[in-house]
Amino acid sequence: MVERKMMFDAVIKNVGKVRQGKPRVACYYATSAQESQDREVCAAFSALHDRLGGEGLFSERKVDPVDRERLIQLWMKSVSSVTATVRVFASASFPKSPGIEESYVITASARDFVDKILTDENGCMRRSIFEENVRDFIGLDNEINSEISKALEAPSTRSRFGILNNGITIVSPDVRLQSNEMFLADYQIVNGCQTSHVLFENKTLLTDDATVMAKIIETDDQKIIDEVVRSTNRQTRVDEHQFLVHRSRQKIHPSLAAHATAPPFRGCQGIARVNLLNASVH
């Protein structure tokens, strides 16, 4: 009863972050026995599923029996290495620095990013790659996440997604860029949890012209990882009225053009060219 009360209090405390105003519930029954197809066993799980739906308290419900084979698969997944290879349209490298072997800013296909980086072999989100992230997914009902979703729904803004979005930061102890492919092992998304989840939830909307920008950092130094987490997750709030302030048009200074060392972003409606710049600040 104490644990139930703690769970209930946690839901009430965070009810404003709950998607559709109701929490999702998942019930797992784990056993070392083999999966059973007995009528009584199946009827019991079906009855629990129906009972959870009848309560009217949950937006989604799941009842999942976990047998011996599934337990072994879950254990192997928890201790095995996570690797991915994603196609890269453009990249720019940062100079080497102490503790960081390689680091890049890349633009990649949003669909490829979801399929290769975010999705596991069962078609589910790889939850383990967000363990270093300070924020959990707060749902599509959130104002910012709702705006990201709307950007993916409209063809014009979907093609500009990689430019409009702040991008994603990934750290990995093993990064290899070869031609137009980037290999990552045991990677963690330390910034961009919301963007990643919104992309995953809207993956059926992604087309070939939708891109995503990512900062890739190769390091296994926990102090540097913590520093990256802190610096990339400190954001100054910008009020809506500040966006309404008139700004005069600005052009890129000619002296910066020489530092456009990477191929441009893929063309999209209303934007002729976008380059990744790698310039030193003096």
C-alpha positions in Angstrom: 0.0 0.0 0.0 2.9 2.4 0.8 4.3 1.9 -2.7 0.9 2.4 -4.3 0.5 5.7 -2.4 4.0 6.8 -3.5 3.1 6.1 -7.2 -0.2 7.9 -6.9 1.5 11.0 -5.3 4.1 11.0 -8.0 1.4 11.0 -10.7 -0.6 13.8 -9.1 2.6 15.9 -8.6 3.4 15.7 -12.3 -0.1 15.6 -13.7 0.6 18.7 -15.7 3.3 16.8 -17.7 1.1 13.8 -18.3 0.1 13.2 -21.9 -3.6 13.8 -22.6 -4.2 14.5 -18.9 -4.0 10.8 -18.0 -1.0 8.6 -17.3 -0.1 5.5 -19.3 0.1 2.2 -17.4 2.1 -0.9 -18.2 1.8 -4.1 -16.1 4.4 -6.8 -16.4 4.2 -10.3 -15.0 7.6 -11.9 -15.1 8.2 -15.6 -14.6 11.1 -18.1 -15.2 8.6 -20.5 -16.8 7.9 -20.8 -20.5 5.1 -18.9 -22.1 1.8 -20.4 -21.5 -1.2 -20.5 -23.9 -3.6 -22.0 -21.4 -7.0 -20.6 -21.7 -7.2 -19.6 -18.0 -3.9 -17.8 -18.1 -4.7 -15.8 -21.2 -8.2 -15.0 -19.8 -6.6 -13.6 -16.7 -4.3 -11.2 -18.6 -7.3 -10.2 -20.8 -9.4 -9.5 -17.8 -6.7 -7.3 -16.2 -6.4 -5.4 -19.5 -10.2 -4.8 -19.7 -10.3 -3.8 -16.0 -7.6 -1.2 -16.5 -9.6 0.2 -19.4 -12.8 0.2 -17.5 -11.3 2.4 -14.8 -11.1 5.4 -17.2 -7.9 6.5 -15.5 -5.3 5.8 -18.2 -4.8 7.1 -21.7 -3.0 3.9 -22.7 -2.8 0.5 -21.1 -0.5 -2.5 -21.6 -0.5 -6.0 -19.9 2.6 -7.9 -20.9 3.6 -11.4 -19.6 7.3 -11.9 -19.6 8.5 -15.5 -19.8 11.9 -17.2 -19.6 13.0 -16.4 -23.1 11.9 -12.8 -22.9 13.8 -12.4 -19.6 16.9 -13.7 -21.2 16.5 -11.3 -24.2 16.0 -8.3 -21.8 19.0 -9.2 -19.8 21.2 -9.6 -22.9 19.9 -6.3 -24.2 20.8 -4.6 -20.9 24.5 -5.7 -21.0 25.1 -5.6 -24.7 26.6 -2.7 -26.6 24.4 -0.3 -28.6 25.7 0.6 -32.0 24.3 2.5 -34.9 25.4 3.8 -38.3 23.6 6.8 -39.8 23.9 8.4 -43.2 25.3 12.0 -43.1 24.5 14.7 -45.7 27.0 17.2 -44.4 29.5 17.5 -41.5 32.0 19.9 -40.0 34.6 18.9 -37.5 35.7 20.8 -34.3 39.4 21.1 -33.5 40.7 18.5 -31.0 40.6 19.4 -27.4 41.8 17.6 -24.2 39.7 14.6 -23.4 37.8 14.8 -26.7 39.1 12.8 -29.6 36.7 13.9 -32.3 33.6 16.1 -32.5 31.3 17.1 -35.3 28.2 18.9 -36.3 26.3 16.9 -38.8 23.0 17.0 -40.7 21.3 13.7 -41.4 18.0 12.3 -42.6 15.4 12.6 -39.8 13.9 9.3 -40.9 17.3 7.6 -40.9 18.0 9.1 -37.4 14.8 7.6 -36.0 15.3 4.2 -37.7 19.0 3.8 -36.9 19.7 5.9 -33.7 16.4 5.8 -31.8 14.7 2.5 -32.7 15.7 -0.9 -31.4 15.3 -4.3 -33.1 11.7 -4.6 -31.8 10.6 -1.2 -33.2 10.6 0.5 -29.8 12.3 3.6 -28.6 15.8 2.9 -27.1 15.2 4.2 -23.6 18.7 3.4 -22.4 20.3 6.0 -24.7 18.7 8.8 -22.5 20.2 7.8 -19.2 22.6 10.7 -19.2 19.8 13.2 -20.1 18.6 15.4 -17.3 15.1 15.7 -18.8 12.6 12.9 -19.4 10.0 13.1 -22.3 7.1 15.3 -21.1 4.6 14.4 -23.8 3.2 15.8 -27.0 0.8 18.0 -25.1 3.6 20.3 -24.0 3.6 23.6 -25.8 7.1 23.3 -27.2 6.7 19.7 -28.2 3.3 20.5 -29.8 5.0 23.2 -31.9 7.7 20.6 -33.0 5.0 18.2 -34.0 3.2 20.9 -36.1 6.5 21.7 -37.8 6.6 18.0 -39.0 3.0 18.0 -40.2 3.3 20.9 -42.7 5.4 20.0 -45.8 7.0 23.5 -45.9 8.3 23.5 -42.3 9.1 19.8 -42.4 11.6 20.4 -45.1 13.2 23.1 -42.9 13.1 21.1 -39.7 16.9 20.7 -39.5 17.3 24.4 -39.7 14.4 25.4 -37.4 15.3 22.9 -34.6 18.1 23.5 -32.1 19.4 20.0 -32.8 20.5 17.0 -30.7 23.8 16.4 -28.7 25.2 12.9 -28.6 28.3 11.7 -26.7 30.0 8.4 -27.5 33.3 6.7 -26.7 33.6 5.4 -30.2 32.8 7.7 -33.2 33.9 6.9 -36.8 33.1 9.1 -39.8 33.7 7.4 -43.1 32.6 9.0 -46.3 28.9 9.8 -45.8 28.3 7.4 -42.8 28.9 7.9 -39.1 29.3 5.0 -36.8 28.4 5.3 -33.1 28.8 2.9 -30.2 27.4 3.0 -26.7 26.1 6.5 -27.4 24.0 8.7 -25.2 21.7 11.6 -26.2 22.5 14.2 -23.5 20.4 17.0 -25.1 17.5 16.7 -27.4 15.3 14.2 -25.6 12.1 16.1 -26.5 13.0 16.4 -30.2 14.0 12.8 -30.3 10.7 11.6 -28.8 8.6 13.9 -31.0 10.4 12.6 -34.1 9.8 9.0 -33.0 6.1 9.6 -32.2 5.7 11.3 -35.6 7.9 9.0 -37.7 5.1 8.2 -40.1 5.2 11.9 -41.2 8.9 11.9 -42.0 9.8 12.3 -45.6 13.1 12.2 -47.5 13.5 16.0 -47.3 13.2 16.1 -43.4 16.6 16.6 -41.8 18.0 16.8 -38.3 21.1 18.5 -37.0 23.3 16.8 -34.4 26.4 17.6 -32.4 28.5 14.4 -32.0 31.2 14.3 -29.3 33.7 11.4 -28.9 34.7 11.0 -25.2 34.7 8.5 -22.4 35.7 11.0 -19.7 32.8 11.3 -17.3 33.8 14.8 -16.2 33.6 16.0 -19.7 30.3 14.3 -20.3 28.9 15.9 -17.1 30.2 19.3 -18.4 28.5 18.8 -21.8 25.2 17.8 -20.0 25.3 20.9 -17.9 26.2 23.4 -20.6 23.8 22.0 -23.3 20.8 21.9 -20.9 21.1 25.5 -19.6 18.7 27.5 -21.5 17.5 31.1 -21.1 13.8 31.5 -21.5 12.7 33.8 -24.3 9.2 35.3 -23.9 6.8 35.3 -26.8 6.8 39.1 -27.0 10.5 39.2 -27.6 10.0 37.4 -30.9 7.8 40.3 -32.0 10.6 42.8 -31.8 11.4 44.1 -35.3 14.8 43.0 -36.6 16.6 44.4 -39.6 17.8 41.9 -42.2 21.3 40.7 -41.7 23.8 39.1 -44.1 26.7 36.7 -43.4 29.9 38.7 -43.3 32.1 37.9 -46.3 35.0 36.9 -44.0 32.9 34.0 -42.7 32.3 32.6 -46.1 35.8 31.2 -46.3 35.2 29.0 -43.3 32.3 27.2 -44.9 34.2 23.9 -45.0 31.3 21.5 -45.2 28.7 20.8 -48.0 25.5 22.9 -47.6 22.3 21.6 -46.1 20.0 20.0 -48.6 17.8 22.6 -50.3 14.4 23.3 -49.0 11.5 25.6 -49.8 12.3 29.3 -49.3 16.0 28.7 -48.4 18.6 28.7 -51.1 21.7 27.6 -49.2 22.8 26.9 -45.6 26.5 26.1 -44.7 28.0 24.7 -41.6 30.7 27.1 -40.5 33.9 26.1 -38.6 35.4 29.5 -37.7 37.8 30.5 -34.9 36.9 33.3 -32.5 39.7 35.8 -31.9 
